[in-house]
Amino acid sequence: MFRTPELAPGLEFISQGQPSAQRSDIKAPLLDINIHDKRASEKYIFASPQSPCYQSGPTIYDARGELIWSGAADGFASGAYAFHACDYQGSTAAHLCMVHSATMFGNGCGLGLILDASYRIVRVIQLPGGTDMHEFSLVDHGTRALVTQYPVRHHDFAHAFNPQGLQTVYESVFIELDLWTEGGSDVDAVTYRWNSLDHVKVKDAARSIDFKAGKAPHYDYFHINSVAKNANGDYLVCARHTSAVYKVSGVDGSIIWTLSSGPESDFQLVDFVLWGPHHAQWRSASVNDSHTVLTLFNNGRDGPTSRTNYSSGMVIALDHESSRVLSDPPNSNVLLGWGSQPHITEHLEDGTLVFHASIAGGGSTYRVSKSDWVGRPSDAPALWSYARTAEDQGSPTVFYVSWNGATEVYTWNFYAVGDRAEDIDSLRVLGSKQRTSFETNFTITEYVPRSFVEAVARDGRLLGNSSVVPTWVPGDHISEWCDDWVCPERESEFRVRYNTLPDLRRLPAPDDGIGEFTKPYLGSQNYTDYPEVAFVILNGLISGTVLSNAEPEEIDSARPIGQRS
């Protein structure tokens, strides 16, 4: 059993984003590595952090917590769930699967996406009613997909808990689709469909019905959150709100057995309570006539409905002869994502903690996995070069290079190019540097006006190269703020900072103002224009940062330079 990580009282994590000098569009949360034992797996980490401070979206990290791929920067922003490396149509761990979904009231409606190693979409799963956020996995060697849905149904509660009679419920549904089906819609590819109301009664819900709570328009009595398929063609269905795991027949959909702490359970649970389970999975080679081995997340510490003082990851064996649940130590490391708590842990067979990472800035991640991965992005490496002055003896030239999603880069080769386009053949090797992290910097003690970079694999293969970029040199009016490494703001000549957090009301736009803030906003906006006075008008009053002193008549004659909503 692997319990919730213990935190010191009052411990706060310092918010950090993945630093990048040349990729200002990448603000993925860092992983703060608290424990990294040599016995932890060195495979890549796949997660979809939902961060209050930084970009949310599908993200790949290496075993050290260094960013490999920011999906948000490639257009897959917030709303990515069930993100993992997957086997698609026979190719092993060569694709990425995820659900891109809007969520409300604990379920979602979106699309299933399959990406190749270049991070391009190769398959979209689109069904009437959408694809729920909880499950999107490929089975049968990547030839079929499992997805979940939450359709709304009318239901008569008169014989359950509610005297009001007819009400509506979210029904839990899972669907299997044939991915080899060509043409037509994904509806035509459906090979199996299971509806919870056909097999599990509403009165079996482990949570009481409160129609006056106002939290959701329909009663979510079942709340399916994972589906898995075994070699015999049967399914493992996990339901949070009935606090149960079901084995479902792949032939007729009937329930073969139920695992729960309630009276409907076919097994006797010893020394633990099953509450709000998540992500129940068949253990590899775990199915035989006498025993079944499962892994699951036992969400015992589930807010006001908690049944224990902690949540835990569990590996359990079901003894079909004695109808008892036995402890079963795993035969390999176990990885856990802690849901609304920003933690990822890895444990040995005996429960020893060998890896603990925290998502910097807080937030959550619904599922986490580790896998092999080879990323070969279709875009080019990103290079930005900087020099404080354009004089040969004035300052060094600093190069910043990264390649979002690339896993094979071992060395960067840097080249100088002539001042004119026709001088492309007059290359000069500046040097090489081994890749150090998501972004690698390289410095040369001379001014280099134009340059490009090559990415080289460990075996010497050329992986790709950047375009030729001019070196950015700050203008005289801001160079005094710059050092030999970077300017505080390189993309524009000044920045206006906004902070509307003190006023939580809707802020109307003044007649001659620069825009309207429709929600509290803390941030900044860059401008290439460089006026002598810069300020923000909120609710008719000057706010924000005034970048220089101004007389009243100068403010009266101020002109709008942009807006941010």
Secondary structure, 3 states (H helix, E strand, C coil): CEECCCCCCCCCCCCCECCCCCCCCCCCECEEEEEECCCCCCCEEEECCECCCCCCCCEEECCCCCEEEECHHHCCCCCEEEEEEEEECCEEEEEEEEEEEEEECCEEEEEEEEECCCCCEEEEECCCCCECCCCEEEECCCCEEEEEECCEEEEECCCCCCCCCEEEEECCEEEEEECCCCCCCHHHHEEEEEEHHHCCCHHHCCCCCCCCCCCCCCECCCCEEEEEECCCCCEEEEECCCCEEEEECCCCCCEEEEEECCCCCCCECCCCCCCCCEEEEEEEEEECCCEEEEEEEECCCCHHHCCCCCCEEEEEEEECCCCEEEECCCCCCEEEECECCCEEEEECCCCCEEEEEEECCCCEECCEEEECCCCCCCCCCEEEEEECCCCCCCCCEEEEEECCCCCCEEEEEEEEECCCHHHHHCCEEEEEEECCCCEEEEEECCCCCEEEEEEEECCCCEEEECCCEECECCCHHHHCCCCCCCCCCCCCCEEEEEECCCCCCCCCCCCCCCCCCCCCCEEEEEECCCCCCCCEEECCEEECCCCCCCCHHHHHCCCCCCCCC
